[in-house]
Amino acid sequence: MRYPSPDQLLSEAIAEGGHADFGPGDFREGLAVLLDSLERDGDLHPDTDAAVIGDLRRRLVNRLEVETWYAEHPEVHDVPIRGPIDINGLPRTGTTALADMLSLDPQFRCLRGWEQTKPVPPPVAEHEAVDPRRVEFVRMHEQRSAKSAVMHIFEVDATMEDTEILGMAFHGQQMTLPVPGYRKWWRSADLTQTYEYHRRVVKLLGSTRPPDLWLFKAPHHKFHLEALARAYPDIRFVMTHRDPAKVVPSYTSLVSTIFPPAADQRDLHALGREVSEHLREGMQHAIEERARIGEDRFLDVHHRELVADPKGTIRRVYDWLDLELTPDVEQTILHWQEENAMGAKGTHRYTAEQFGLSVGQIRSDYDFYIRHFDVAVEG
């Protein structure tokens, strides 16, 4: 076997963390499925093994540290959570841009990437500028290539995908590794316990860092909306939309740059097929589950509206949330939007065909989505 067993990784984490309580939730099944998928489906170069397994071990150690912190600070159980507001939808539809704009408003508590990577100790506002986690996160992203910067906006203190928290539960989408078998399992998995654990970590992160009105953003939330709503009963959703013929190839292109290097040439056509099927199934889940949750808890924002009228779109979001948009915050948001408008930092170039896809087939496969949300087809 190329990769360690779950028991081996658990033992290594205990040895490193010095504790043995991994906390609540069914993370062991996800860990086992992920390791098995790496073994069966993975195409990674052997030189990637240490980093890939190191990330999994770090997430297990994080779980141990979370439980130790709770044991030493039982008051964290009573930390309030307001909202949250959750931005989701298909990726590449404006979720990041909208989340980055709202993150500029200090009334929101953002779920930052750097604090997720190592949640303990929880951050303190007056020390964040020199927090080693934040400093390292900035350093890593400053080393990104110009191509990566064109493909995806990065703001260090904006709310980001909860990849690390769900990763600690080993029930994350895991679109950072070539593990299609794991993702197939994950799409139909029950994430009730996962999001209960998610709330546990969010409480810890918010225990020393107000405010308590949380802003989440994750396109992958659309797969398990009901589980998320059970963990956060007051949650409200903003769902973004765009022509899937633009979304699917763009996201496949992004994912192809995120995966660690392959041992041989990676099959990009297979990746294109998997991504298209994955996102299609996720949107089917979303339509079914939001109907059961209640359409009144969802606001739909179309990419074309966000691009053409950012001011009006932002005001519509605030009005729907019944939140105050102060003139200063509005001006800050619009200034950010001008500096980060489409094409401002270059053009992300890709074609559907390079991933074995076609515009016509994608639109046919996603016809249910286009019709359901009256999505504009782009030229």
N, C-alpha and C positions, 0 to 999 in steps of 0.2 A: 504493500500500500504506500502510495506517495505521500498522502496527507495523514495527519494524526487522527486518532479516534476521538469522539467526544469526551470519553473518560480521561484520556491523556491530557487534552486541553484543560479540562476542569481541574485536574491535579496540578498542572503547571500554574494555573491562575491562583489556586489556593496557596501554592508555595511562594508565589510572587507577592500576593496580596496579604498573606499572613492571617487570613480569615477563611471561614468555610460556608458562610451564609450568603447564598446568591439571591435571596429574596423571592417574592411571589412571582407567579406566572409560568407558562408552559414553554420556556425558552429552549429546553433540551431537545424537543422534537425538531424545532427549526434548525438548531445547530447540527443535529444528525443529518437532516435532509440536505443542508447546505454543504457539509463535508462530502457527502455521498455524491452530490451533483458535481462538485469540483473534481472528484475522482473520475466520474463517468463522462461528464460533458465538457470538462475544462480543456482548453487548448493552450494553457499558459506556458511560457518559457520557465524552465526550472529555476532560473535566477530570480523569479518573482515569489518563490515559495515563502521565503523568510518574511517578506513584507506582508503577504496575504495572511499567513497564519498569525503573524504578530498583531495585525489589526483585530482578528477574532479573539486572541488572548487578551488584548487591551480592553475589549468590550466586556469580557468576563471579569477582569479585575475591576472595571468601573462598577459592575453590579455589586461586587463585594464592598467597595468603598461607599456606595449609596446606602447599603444596609448598616454599615458601621456608623455612618453619619446619622441616620434615623435613630439608631440605638442611643447615640450620645446627645441627640437633639430631638426629643420626642415632640416638641412644640411644632415641628415641621408638619405633622399630621393635620394641624389646624390652619395652615396657611390658606388664605382665600384665593380662588381663581375666578375672575370675571370673564364673561364671554365663553370661549374665545371667538374671534372672527377667523374663519378659515378660508383661504384662497386656494382653489383647486380647479381641476379640469384637465384637458389634454395638455401635455407639455408643449412648449413653444407657442403658446397662445396668448402670452402676456402676463402669465402668473408672476414671473420674476419682476417685471417692470412695475406691475401694480403693487406687489408686496414691497418693493424697494421704495416706492413713493409713499405708501402709508407708513412705512417704518420711520420716515422722517418726522412723524408726529409724535412728540414725547408722551402723549396720553396712552400710547400702546407699549406693552412689554413685548419685545421681540425675542424670538427663539433663535439666538445666534449660533452659527456653526462652531465657533471657537469654544463656547461654553459646553456644547454637547460632547465634544471630543473627550473632555474630562470634566464631568459635572461636579466633582468634589475637589476642593471646597466650592460652595456656591459663590458667585461673583458679588463684589461690593462695588457700587457705582463709582465712588471716589477713587478707587484703585484700578479701575478697568484699563486706563491708558497704559499702565505698566504691568498689567496681568500677564504672566509668562505665556499663558495659553493664547491670549490675543496677539501678543508680540510675535509668537511663532506662526500663528495663522496668517498674519499680514506678510511675514517673510516668505512663507510658502507661496502665497498668491502673487507676490511681487515677481516671483520667478516664472510665472506663467508665460507662455509664448504669446506673441501678438495674435496668432491664429485663435488661441483659446479665448482671448479677450474679446475678439469679434463675435465668437459663437455664444458667449454667455456673460451677462453682466455680473460683476462681483462688487458687493458692498459689505465691508467687514462687520458692520453693526446692524445690518438689515436682518429681518427674519428669514430663515433659510429652511430648506427641507429637513425634516426630523430624521434624516438618514441614520444618524448615530444613535438616537434614542431607540428607534425601532430596531436598529442593529444590535443594541444591547439585549433586546428581547428575541433576537434572531428570527424576527417576523417582519423584516423590512423587504422592500421590493428587490433590493440587491442588484440594481442596474449598473453596478460598478464592476461586475465580474461576469464571465461567460458561463452562466449556470442556468440554462433554459429549463432543466428538469426541476430545479428549485423554484423558479418563477411559476411554473405550471402548478406546482403544489401550493404556492403562496396565494395565487389568485383565488382559490376556493377555500383557503384556510379560514378558520374562525379567529378573528383578531380581538375578541372581547377582552381576554386577559392581557393581550398586548397593550391595548389602549388604557386599561386600568393601570398597568405599569408605567405607561407614558405619563399619565397624570401624576403618578408618584414622583417621577423624576422632575416634571415641570414644577411641582410644589417645592421641591428642594431648591431648584434654580431660582425660584421667585422668593424664597424665604428671607434673603438678605438684599434683594434687589427689586424695589418697586419700579413701576406701578403694577397693578394686578389685572389689568385688562389685556389679555394676551392676544397676539396676532400670529397666526400660523399660516404657512404656505407650503403646500406639497401637492403636486399633480397626482401623486400616487394615492392620495387619500380617497380618490373617487372609487377605488376598488372595494373599500370597506367603510362606507359612510355610516351605516347603522351602528357598527361597533364603536366608531369614533363618537357618535352622538350619544351612545349609552354612557361613555366615560365622561363626556362633557354635556350634560343635559341642556345647557343654555346656549350651546354653540349655534352660530349662524354662518351660512356659507355664501361665498361669492365665487361663482363658477365662470371661467373664461372660455371663449370659443373662437375657433378659427378653421378655415378650410383644411380638412385632414390631408389633402394632397400636398399642402405646404408643411403640415405638422409632422407627418410620419417620416418622410425623407430627412427633414431637418433634425429630428430627434435621433434617428438612426445614425446620422453623421456625427452628432454630439457623442452618443454612446460609444461609437467606434474609437473615439479619441480618449475616452475615459478608461476603457478596459486596459489592464496591464498588457505588456507585449506578449504576443503569441509565440509558441515554439516554431511554427511555420507560418506560411501566409494564411491570414484569417479569412474565413469564408464570409464575405460581406453580404452575399446574396442570402445566405442562411440567416444572418443577423437581421437583414431587412424583413424577411418573412416573419421572423419571431417578433420583432418589435411591432410590426403592423397588427399581427394577431393579438399580441399582448394588450396594446392600447385599445383595440376594438372591443375586446372582452371587458376591459376596464370601464369603457363608456357604457356598455350594456348594463353592467352592474350598477353604475351611477344612476342611470335613468330609472331602473327598477327601484333602487333603494331610496332615492330622493322622493319618489312618489309616496313611499310608505312613511318617510320621515315627515313630509308635508312641504308642498311647494312654497308655502309662505316663508319658509326659512332659507330660501335660496334667491339670490340675485344673479341674473345672467348679464355678463359683460362681454361684448364682442370685440375682438382684436381691432377690427376696422374702426370702431367707435373710440377706442382708447388712443389709436394713432391719429385719427382725424380731429378729435375733440377731447383732448386730455382734461381740460378744465371742466367741461360739462360732465364728463364721465366721473371724475373724482367727486364732484359735487353730488352727483346722483348716488354714488356709493355712500357718502356721508349722510345724505338725507335718509336713505334706506336704513342705515344703522342708527339713525336718530342721535348722531354725534355732532359736536360742534367742530366746524372747520374754521379756525381763526385765520384772519388775513395773512399773518406772518407765516403760518404753516402752509397755507395755500400758495403763497409766493415761493416758498422754499421748494415745494413739490413741483411747481411749474418750471422753476429754474433747473431742477434736476432733470425734468423731462426734456427740456430743450437741449441739454448737454448730452443726453443719452437717447435721443431720438433714433429711429431706425436708420442705419447707415452712417451714423455719426462717427463710429469707430472702425468703419470698414464694412465689407459685405461678406456674409457667410455663404460660400458657394458650394453647391451640391446639386445632384440630380437624383431623381427617383431611380433611374435606370442603373446607376452605379451600385445600387443595393438590390437589384433584381426586381424592382417594383415599376409600376406604371401609374401615371396620374389617373387614367381612366379606371383602372382596377381598384385603386384606393378609394376613389369617390363612389364606386359601386359598392364596395365592402362597407363603407361608412354612410351609405345612403340613409339608413335609419336615423343616424345622428344629424346629418345635414337637414333632413326634413323636420325632425323633432324640435330643433332649436333654431330653425330658419337661418342656417349658417350661410354666409355669402361665399360663393365660389370665386376664387381670385384668378386673375389672368396669368 
